[in-house]
């Protein structure tokens, strides 16, 4: 079993489940639950800055949304691919009246 499940792999699996739970709670607008799962992902080093930024934008925390979209942009490494930060960031400018 150790070949299939190396030490620490269970933690990665749990964080994978937390990712989907965070997204589902965010879509259901269960803010406290979504925040809890996003925080667990942050602690585990697996926070999706795009997903968290979208969540913060719909909850009205535009500063946190911008910060997380910017963080996502700084991690962007794929050429010729459209990332969420590229098309969601301008809506924050609209909300800010720019």
C-alpha positions in Angstrom: 0.0 0.0 0.0 2.9 2.4 0.7 3.7 2.4 -3.1 0.2 3.6 -3.9 -0.3 5.8 -0.9 3.0 7.4 0.2 3.2 9.2 3.5 1.3 12.5 3.4 -0.9 11.5 0.5 -3.9 11.4 2.7 -3.4 15.1 3.5 -3.4 16.0 -0.2 -6.6 14.0 -0.7 -8.3 15.8 2.1 -7.3 19.1 0.7 -8.7 18.1 -2.7 -12.0 17.4 -1.1 -11.8 20.7 0.8 -11.3 22.5 -2.5 -14.6 21.2 -3.9 -16.4 21.8 -0.6 -15.1 25.4 -0.6 -16.4 26.0 -4.1 -19.8 24.4 -3.4 -20.3 26.4 -0.2 -19.3 29.5 -2.0 -21.8 28.9 -4.8 -24.5 28.1 -2.2 -23.5 31.4 -0.5 -22.8 29.6 2.8 -20.2 32.2 3.7 -18.9 30.9 7.0 -18.5 27.4 5.7 -16.8 28.5 2.5 -14.4 30.7 4.5 -13.6 27.8 6.8 -12.7 25.5 3.8 -10.7 28.3 2.0 -8.7 28.9 5.2 -7.9 25.2 5.5 -6.7 25.3 1.9 -4.6 28.3 2.6 -3.1 26.5 5.6 -2.3 23.5 3.5 -0.8 25.5 0.7 -3.5 24.7 -1.8 -5.6 27.8 -1.9 -7.0 28.5 -5.4 -6.6 32.3 -5.6 -9.0 32.5 -8.5 -11.8 30.7 -6.7 -11.2 32.7 -3.5 -11.1 36.0 -5.4 -14.4 35.2 -7.0 -15.9 34.3 -3.7 -14.6 37.5 -2.1 -16.0 39.5 -5.1 -19.5 38.1 -4.7 -19.4 38.8 -1.0 -18.5 42.4 -1.6 -14.9 42.3 -0.3 -13.4 43.8 -3.5 -10.0 44.6 -2.0 -9.5 40.9 -1.1 -10.8 39.9 -4.5 -8.3 42.2 -6.2 -5.4 41.0 -4.0 -6.2 37.3 -4.8 -6.7 37.9 -8.5 -3.3 39.7 -8.5 -1.7 36.7 -6.7 -3.2 34.4 -9.2 -1.8 36.5 -12.0 1.6 36.3 -10.5 1.4 32.5 -10.5 0.2 32.4 -14.1 2.6 30.3 -16.2 0.7 28.9 -19.2 1.0 30.8 -22.4 -2.0 31.4 -24.7 -4.5 30.3 -22.1 -7.2 32.5 -20.6 -7.2 32.5 -16.8 -10.1 33.7 -14.6 -8.1 36.7 -13.3 -7.9 38.0 -16.8 -11.6 38.3 -17.4 -12.8 38.8 -13.8 -10.4 41.6 -12.8 -12.0 44.2 -15.0 -15.4 43.8 -13.3 -13.7 45.0 -10.1 -12.8 48.2 -11.9 -16.4 48.6 -12.9 -17.5 48.1 -9.3 -14.9 50.7 -8.2 -16.2 53.2 -10.7 -13.1 53.2 -12.9 
